[in-house]
Amino acid sequence: MKKIVFDLDYTLLDTIAFKEALIAATGVPKEAWEETYKDTVAKKGFFEPGAFFDELAGRNLLTDDVAAAKDRFEGVLRTTEQYLYPEAKELVLALGRHKGEVEVDLMTFGEAKWQRSKVEHSGLGRMFQDVLYVETNKKEFVQGLGKGRDEVDEVILVNDNGKEMEEMVEAAPEHTYIWKSGGPKAAPKDWKHLKAESIGDLAEVLEKQTGFELRREMREVREGIENMKVESGENVRVEIEMGDDDESGESKVESGKSEGSPIDPGTKGRRL
Ligand SMILES: [Mg+2]
């Protein structure tokens, strides 16, 4: 069995577009936002909305009260799914069809509560076997992936961040690494491992690693979503269950709003 571990920001999620929507929602000028963002991240090590809003308010950057700006910010957060890269959902769903042959996880760096909110609102939460929130450093964690599980013959990590990739390769050279290029993060130096520029590219690379016909399956998944939209005449949430209660391995399609959180942090996610 292969264990595929995706990163979220700039790998599956277009975090540039997402962040721009968040900036617009708060009504803070972009430059002032970026400066405040940089300062609060430097203080805490990662982004945390509470501290960030305190700082925006302290700098008198909010044009109305904090609660109203936070409401609009959270309104964008609830639409995270719209900011996934084209075909990201289809790729994860196509991989989800191969239950038993492949295990799909998410490993994301950042403040656990904030990252968890993004994952929950991305509509992807249920598609992952494990969602790993890393607040310290991915390299410390990567060595343990697949350890003690004889059925896992290959661990494949997909990530856009060059520095993280270099550190992970050094910490656990036994794994397979696919660098998702084209994002804002610096490229890894002298990259000799696999590389993909888009989700389409990534599907092609993963086809070679897994032997699955992922691009064809992604088209089928896409057609399935389109048909559901036509039938229901509304937005459709497509989610796949990877729990023990779903033995079919087929996509489970739910219409309308999702009920509650797609992730149970107690069983599916781990806070590190
Ligand atoms: Mg990333």
Boltz pocket constraint, residues with backbone or C-beta under 6 A from the ligand:
constraints:
  - pocket:
      binder: B
      contacts: [[A, 7], [A, 8], [A, 9], [A, 10], [A, 11], [A, 159], [A, 160], [A, 161]]
      max_distance: 6.0
